[in-house]
């Protein structure tokens, strides 16, 4: 793939993002061109500078916000009857090599710059407001985050199965802030699900809106507020009727739930977990704010379904539980990537801190207990990354990755939390105050072992 030639094509005038509809898309060129366009605009100057009157802040109590779901745009139903377009699996190299390809590395560089220049400066305010600033989300749209997992044939930028690229993007974004990463990746997760399992009619109905400049918010709703929740045995139920299906239940931890226009809801149908597409304009849906300990910028909400009726063609994928199970695995993989990125942010922050912070006349890094703690963070972080990349690589190649993602999630949930705790400990009193971001990362990392769904790669 000629990156330079493709990039020049995108920077030239003509067509959306400088590309005629008949030309082939290059995902990296698209992203670099979009970032270049973003850098030349005044968007970065506007991020985080909205007036108080323009801010929509979630209340700090459950009872303080309750409304029907956002009025959905009228998705134009398409009449395709095929199985849908799928991106081919990535070719297997036959060697254990987790080094990103040149294209993947360029993509990581683009997203990393977005995370550093746009996401991180807005993170503290977004955490306080329980909402990601509109300018930050718009910048994510401009670099193509929602269509990362959408096949080229459907207007996206995915030439082949993008689990590895999605993992790298999630990691890079969460180095800026995990909550904002969730808010930015949520709509793209629904688009990826449609690309993986949607029928031709479903893809033609919903994906055109996602590929527009003003892509709608969308959310993956699997989590439930029940004790000892088992994601593979949802309490939300789906009952078949002559008109379609009736859904009843409650979903928790729904990213940007109050503004989402399309939900992918997990429910039990005849004893099997199944995914359903539910538009926000459907009668019987209500949403409550769900301010959380961590990932507050994701605007988490509780979604209630009371006699929600959806048509027969609202089922996404198979009804035998296989599609739902794969969705859970890809979601857990995404959470592992988020943990790796946030853990890296902790390491990058505490390393220079302990070298410059002095106690008893010398940097605290000279103390073995401090040096060993930092080294342990680096060791555990590398183990988390290796397991996550291995699972992502197998998923991208269309191979079985159940064992790999289970190991990665186990390690990332435990060690990610330990990294956050050690980061706070290394900063001493500074680790307990909001002047430093480590306390926020500590709260965010707690979500890795609790949350299900919300995002997938």
N, C-alpha and C positions, 0 to 999 in steps of 0.2 A: 504494500500500500504506500503510495507516494504522499506523505503527509504534507510536504511543502506545496506541491501542486494543488492538492485538495484545499489547503488553507487559502491559497491565493484565489481559488475559485469562489470560496465562500465570502471573501472580502470584496469581491467584485460586485457591482450593482446588478439587480435583476432577481426577482423572486423573493420569497420570504427568507430572511437571513442571507440574502445574496445568492440564492440557489434556485435555479429553475426547477419546476416540479418534475421534469423528465430526467434530471441529472441524478447520479447516484450519490447518496449521502455518505459522508465519512464522519463517524461519531466524534473523533478527536478534533478534526478540522472544524466541525460545527461548534464544539465547545470553546475552542480557542478563539474562533471568530466572534462568538457571542461575548466572551469575556473582554475581547478587545473593544467591542462596541460598548460594553458596559463601562470600561475604563474611560472612554471618551465622553461619556454622558455625565450628568451631574447627579446620578443616582446615589453614588457613594456619599456625596455631600449631604444627601437628604436622609440617609439611614440614621435612625435614632434621634432625629430632630423634629419629630412631629409635636405639635402643641398638645397641651393637656386635654383640650376639648376634643382633639381628634383621636385620642387613645380610648380604645374599648377594653376596659379592664374587667377580668373575671372577679367576682366577689370572693371573699375569703371563706365563705360559709356555703354549705351544700344548699341550704334553703334559700339563699339569696338570689339564685338565678335558675329559672325554669321556664322553658318556652317550647313551642313546637319547633321542629327542625327547620333549617333554612329553606326558604322557598326555592325549589329546584328549577333550573332552566328546563325548558321542554325538550328533552332528548328526543330526537326524531327517530322513531322506530324504523329499523331497516329490515328488509325481507330476505336476507341471505339465509340459505339452508345448509351450508357446508359446515365442516368441522372447525373452520377457523384457520387463520394463518399462524404458523409457528416458526420461530427462529431456529435454525439448525444448531445442534449441540457443537460445542467447541471441539476441534480435533484433538485427540490424545497424542501426546508426544512420546509416551512410553518411558519417561524418566521422571524421577521425583525432583522437579525443579519449580520452586515457588517464586522465582524471580519474575516480577511483572514484565510483560512485553513492552516494547517501545510505545505502542499505542496506549496501553494501560497506564504506563508511567506518565505520559503526557496528560492523560485524563486526570490522574491523581494530582499533577502539578496545578492544573486549572482549578480543580475543586479545592485544593489546599490554599490557593491564593484567595479564593472566595471565602473560605473559612477564616482565614487570618485577617483579611481586610474588611469583611462585611459582617461575618457571624460573631466573632469574638468581641468586637467593640459593642455590639448590641446585646450581648448575653446577659449582663447583670440587670439591665432594664427589663428585658424580656422575662427573666426569672421573677422579678418583683411584680410585674404586671400580669403574669400568667398568660402572656400572649406574645407571639413573635411579631415584630414590626412589619408592616406591609411592605416597606421598601426592601427588607431582607428577603422576604418570600418572592418578591418580584425579581430580584437579582438572581435567585435560584431558578426561576422560570427562564430567564434569559440565557442561562448556560445549559439549559436542556435537562434539568433534573427529572421532571415528570415523565419524560419520554425515553429515559435511559434504557429501560427494559422492553420498549415497544419495538417490534420488528420494523425494518425499513419499509417493507411493503405496506405497512399500515401508517406510515408517516412518522415513525420513530427513528432512532439512530442505532438500533441493535442489529448488527450484521450476523451475529450468532448468539447463542445462549449466554446471558450476561451475568450469571451468578458471581463470577470472579470480579468483573468490573463493578457490579453493585456492592460487593463486599469492600472493595478498595475505596469506593466513593463514600460509603457509610463511615468507614474508619477515618477518612480524611475530614469529613464534615464534623464528626463528633469531637475532633481535636479542637474545634472552635467552640461547640456547645452541643451536648447531647439532646437537650430539649428542642433547640432550634433545628437540629438535624432531623428529628422525628417530624416536626412540623413541615419541613421542606420535602422530606421523602415520602410522607404519607400518601399524597395523591399519586405519586409515581408507583407506589406499591400496588395500588388498585389497578393502575394501567398495566403493570407487569403481570398481575394475576389474569387480567383479560387477555394479554398476549399469550400466556401459558395455557389457559384452560377455556377461554371464551369461544363461543361458536361464532360463525361468520356474522350472524345477525347481531350478536352482542357486541362484537368488535366494531361493526359498522355503525352501531347505535351510539356507543359511548366514547370510543377512542378519538373520533374527529374532534370532539370538544377538548380532549386532553392535549392534543397536538396544537391547539390554537394558542395565541399569545396570552389570552386570559383563561388559562386552564382552570376548571372548577376544582374546589377542594373535594377530596374524597377520602374515605377512611375504611380501614380494615378492622372489623369488630369481632374479636374472638374471646377476649377476656371477660370474666364474669365475677361479680362481687359475692362469691360464695366461699364458705369455709372449706379448706382442703380441695380447692378447685382443680379439677382434672380437665385440661384443655381438650382432650380427646373424647370427653364425655360431657358435652355442653348441656346445661339445664334448659337453655332456650329450646323450644320445640317448634317443629314445623308439621302441620297437619294438612294432608292432601284433601282438596275439595274439587268439585266439578269445575270451578273457575281457575284453580291453581293451587296455592298453598296459603295457609294462615299461620303466621309466626307470632309466638308469645314468649316473652322473657325479658331479661335485662342484661345489657352489656356494659362493661366498665372499661376505663382507660382508653376511651375512643379519642384518637388524636384529632384536634380541631373539630370535634363533634358538632358544635353549635353552628358552624358554617359549612359543614360538608353537604354536598349535593347528591352524593352517591355513596352507599355503604355496601361493603361485602360482609355479610353477617353469617356467622356460624351457628347452625341449629341442628338438633337431632331429628332426623326423619326416619321413622320406622326403625329406630335403634341405631342408625348410622349417622355419623356427623357429616353434614353437607353444607356447602357454601351457597348463599343466596344473594343476588343483586337486589338492593332495595333503594329506590330513589327517595330523597328526603321529603318530597311532596306527598308521599303515600300516607293516607289517613292512618292514625293510630301510633305515630311516632312522636315521642317527646324527648327532650334532652335537658339534663341538669349539669351545671358546672361541677367539676370534681377536682378542686385544687389539691395538689399532691405535695408530698415531701420533696420529691425530685422531679426532674424533667418538666418543670412548671411551664416553660415556654411552649410546650406542645399543646397547651390549652386542653387538657384532658377533660372528658365529659362522660356522663353516664347516659346510655341510650336505652329507652324503654320502648318495648314493642307490645302493644295491646291489641290483639286481633288484627294485626297488619296483614292485609291480603296482597299477594304478589301473583303475577301470572305464571303459567307453567314454564315458560321459557326464562324465568328468573333464576333457575338453577345454574350455578357456575361449575362446570366440570362434571365429574361422575357422582353418582348417588350411592356408591358402595363404600364411601369413606376414604378412598385412596387419594382423591384430590385434596380433601380437607387435611389429611395427614401430611401430604407433601407441603401444603401451605404452612402448616405448623413448623415443619423442619426448616423451611426457607426463612421463616420469621425468626426462629431461634438463631439461625446463622447470622441474620442481620443484627440481632441483639449482641451476638459475640463480637461482630465488627465494631459496633458502637462502644462496647466495653474496651476493646483494644485501643481505639482512638482516644477515648477519654483517659485511659490509663497512661497513654503516651503523653498526653497533655500534663498529667500530674508529674511524670518523670522529668519532662522538659522544664517544668516550673521549679521543682524542688532542687534540681541539680545545681543551677547557679545560685540559688538561695543559700544552700548550706555552705557554698564556697565563699560567700560574701558576708554572711551573718556571723558576727564574732561574739564569743563568750570567753571570759577569762584570758583575754588578750590574743586569741587566735580564732581562725574560722572554725565553726563547729564541724565542718567536714573532716577536720583532723582527728576527731574522736572516732574510734573504731565502731562504736555502737551506731553512730550516724552513717558512716561510710558503708557499713554492712547492710543497713536498712535500705539505702539507696540502691546498692548493688542487687539486693534481693528483689526490689521492684523491677529492675531491668531484666533479671532472670525470669521472673514469673511472667512479665509482659511478653517476652520473646516466646515463651512456651505457649501462651494464649494465642499469639499471632500465628505460630506454626500450625497449631491444631485448626484454627479458623480457616487459614488459607488452604489447608489440605481438604477440608470439608467443602469449601467453595470450589476448588478445582474439580473435585469429583462431581459436584452438582452441575457445574458448567459443562462437563463432558457427558452428562446424561447417565452417570453411573450411580450405583447405590451408595448413599452417604449417610445412612441412618446412624451407624456406629460413630462415624467421625463427628457428626454434628452433636451427638449426645455427649461425647467426650469434651468437645469444645465448650459446650454450654456449661457443663459441670465445672470445668476449670475456670471459665470466665466469670461465672457467677460467684464462685468462692474467692478467687484471687483478685478479681476486679474490686470487690468490696474491701479486701485486705489492702490493696494498693491505695484506695481512697482513704482508708483509716491511717495508713502509714504516712500518707502525704500530709494529713492534718497534724499528725504527731510531730513530723519533722519541722513544721512551721511553729510549733509551740503555741503560744498565745495568739500568734497571727493566724494560725490555722482555724481558729474559732470565730474569726470576724469576717464580715463580708468585704472588707477591703481587699482581701486576697481571694482568688477564684477557687481555691482548693476545697473550701467547705462546700461549694456548690457541686463540684465534681464528685465529692464524697456522697452527697445526697443522690446525685444522678446514678452513680454506679450501683446503688442499692436496688434500682429498678430492674437490673439485668436478670436477677434470679426470681423476680416476681411477675414481670409483665409477659404476656403472650400476645402474639399478633401485633397489631399497630403498624408494623413495617416488615417488608420482606425484600429479598434480593433475587 
